[in-house]
Amino acid sequence: MTLRILTLASLFPNAAARNFGIFVERQTAALAAREGMEVTVVNPIGLPPFPLDRHPRYRALRGLPRHERWRDLYVHRPRFRLLPGLPDRNPAAIARAVLPLVRDLNAKRPFDLIDAEFFYPDGPAAQAIAGALHLPYTVKARGADIHHWGRREGSREAVLEAARGATGLLAVCGALKDDMAALGMPSDGITVHYTGCDQTRFRPVDGTGLRARLSIDGPVIATLGALIERKRQDLVIEALAALPGVTLLLIGKGEREAAYRALAQARGVADRVHFVGAVPHDDLPEWLSAADVLVSPSDSEGLANAWVEALACGTPVVVSEAGGARELVSSAVAGRVTAQEPAAIAAAVRELLADKPDRAAVRATVERFSWDRNGEELEGFFRRALALYP
């Protein structure tokens, strides 16, 4: 029996932000590639009213096509009215903008289920759309949607209400499942669904050429992710002061870049910090392979794809006690789970640099992560969810 899935995803790549939500794209593509699965993606694009929509942040989004074939997926990008600073309006605004499109699509080729790929705002929006069309829906939790939106006063109840109405719930790791249960979601209704990894692309490669281009001679550590407060790259810069001769690659861009540049200057390590900016996803293996250690001391995570991809490249990780860290770093060869303190981070890095694990052994710790397996498990989840729907 062919299943027709409507995937509602506020996190999804586009021509203006090709890395944005790329893990959702890869998961959806893996699902769509399976025999008996037909997937349509709706990626709502939030735009503020004039003249705010002329701001550089939104200008590129205005020019995105409303319907396109994106890497073998059918993607619709309806616009909804975004009012900066008023996120509590977003689920209803998305539902109003998306419902006419989905109603029309459903009339032509009926959907079996709506798949919300982030708990907020996607979950409450999916609940409204599914209710209008009398369809079941499921919701996937990824990290910040639970740790921030699930605990925030203005969105907490909407998150819990979406969970109560869903036919099934997904969490990217066991730790996040526990956090969802602590919020009041029934644990027995939550399925752990680990991320995938392109094991062909993410593998150990020669990083010496990249090091030479950057004139790096000596040990290298890296961070990978948006330069935002939650990711805590500031702790890595602080730790670098206790790691003489070590170079830091900050891969990513974000609102904290100016502050981190100032911090690097203040700590006397600016000459050893490279602000790399955003790197195309397909180019990441060379950057990850050029690093001796990936450091990720985040305040909160689900199970970060960056961790899995680094390990697949043979690069051990130093991570904070966040999300599924211990589910992934279960042996010393994979790296260290450490406190969010510069001294502890520096000590963990020194241990790994002093006794570098074999890259093949590091890679072996994440061999179970593949997009084929991810897609297979997701199909099974959807089929079970539909069997429970009255």
Secondary structure, 3 states (H helix, E strand, C coil): CCEEEEEECCCCCECCECCCCHHHHHHHHHHHCCCCEEEEEECCEEECCCCHHHCHHHHHHHCCCCEEEECCEEEECCEEECCCCCHHHHHHHHHHHHHHHHHHHHHHCCCCEEEECCCCCHHHHHHHHHHHHCCCEEEEECCHHHHCCCCCHHHHHHHHHHHHHCCEEEECCHHHHHHHHHHCCCHHHEEECCCCCCCCCCCCCCCHHHHHHCCCCCCEEEEECCCCHHHCHHHHHHHHCCCCCCEEEEEECCCCHHHHHHHHHHCCCHHHEEEEECCCHHHHHHHHHHCCEEEECCCCCCCCHHHHHHHHCCCCEEEECCCCHHHHCCCHHHEEEECCCHHHHHHHHHHHHHCCCCHHHHHHCCCCCCHHHHHHHHHHHHHHHHHHCC
